[in-house]
Amino acid sequence: MRDLIVPKLNNNDTSYVLTDWLVDDGGKVAAGDPVAEVETSKAAEELACEHGGVLHRLVAVQQECAPGQVIGHVFDDEEARQRWLARATPAAPATPAAPAAADGDGGSGPVLTDSARDLAAAHGVTDAELRALGRSVLRRTDVERLLADRATTPEPAVVVAAAALAAGDAPRPDDPRPVHPLPRSQRAVAAVVTESHREVPAALAVIKVRVDAALAVARRLTRATRTLVGLPELLVKAVGGLREEHPLLFASPADGNTVRLAEAAHVGVTIDVGTGLFIPVIRDVEELTCAEVAETLMDLRTRAGAEGFRAGELTGGTIVVSLHTDPDVVLAGPIVFPGQTCVVALGGTQDELAFDAAGQVVARRYVNVSAAYDHRVVNGREAVAFLQAVKAALEAPDRLAGE
């Protein structure tokens, strides 16, 4: 008998939803066959079976499953499966651990592993503290981290009160206010934001960039390639070309004393077309032309509003470009995504009057480009030097366009 185990599909979710079994219970499978489909907060992913045999399903459709969880077994043949079924204890759990008992206010806690539940009970951890962690599935390491934070805080009562405030009160039956359930995609955003604010000591730097020349180049490229090119596409190309010159901005924190340097510029780009916030990754930007970046971004925007993304397309980024290009957006300070050290944000285009070299008043256009960075890895001097390099690339954009 071999286990069918749920792999870790992204860094945002602690659990997924099993949306479909692709093989009947007791059906035959070959090695490499897709057998189930799970849904993360951002994408749907098929799970393949590593071994051939007869499938026995353990988790029902529409139930949550966690990375590392066994959701099925694969037996050599039906006879072996039947022998196992005959020996199996009827009361053995075939689904994830049951949720924690309901709170007095009507809310329910997250799902805990057995070791996490034992540790929480031994130390008197409250449901409010567990819910404040913002995870749907808690393991022993999560509870250990909570206890470590509690131990370093001189006022335990304050921790409990803050946890209750963070968790929020569930609506009471007599509460007249309408309830708006957050979709799974937004709950995943909440988890990432919470983890970023908890784990990453971020700082922010902003630089002003004149974009008249960049806008002119974008218009020429649009006409020449028949693909929409704008400031976002030029910025992605500019950022991707700076990895070797500014490696720490593309690094991944490791053990607190070291970082892992990226071997390629895989740039995540924020896309929100009304169906949720996605950050698909454009890979090997250094090797792409600006027109190829534009074509890729156009395809990603189209798919964000239609069939969506595979999980692999939303992972592996080494830096993020966050787009806030509405005309009145002056400044954006996005979060640094866990596992990265920098996110670059593009604001809206602004107009101003200025003096030219001859002392004449001229109109010109500019944007503010900001960089939020992990201050454990990157200092202000390095962040500003990086932004100055972005500014230089956008203000002399012919190289970006390959002209």
Secondary structure, 3 states (H helix, E strand, C coil): CEEEECCCCCCCCCCEEEEEECCCCCCEECCCCEEEEEECCCEEEEEECCCCEEEEECCCCCCEECCCCEEEEEECCHHHHHHHHHHCCCCCCCCCCCECCCCCCCCCCCEECHHHHHHHHHCCCCHHHHHHCCCCEECHHHHHHHHHHHHCCCCHHHHHHHHHHHHCCCCCCCCCCCCCCCCHHHHHHHHHHHHHHHHCCEEEEEEEEECHHHHHHHHHHHHHHCCCCCHHHHHHHHHHCCCCCCHHHHCEECCCCCEECCCCCCEEECEECCCCEECCEECCHHHCCHHHHHHHHHHHHHHHCCCCECHHHHCCCCEEEEECCCCCCCCCCCCCCCCCCEEEEECCCEEEEEECCCCCEEEEEEEEEEEEEECCCCCHHHHHHHHHHHHHHHHCCHHHHCC
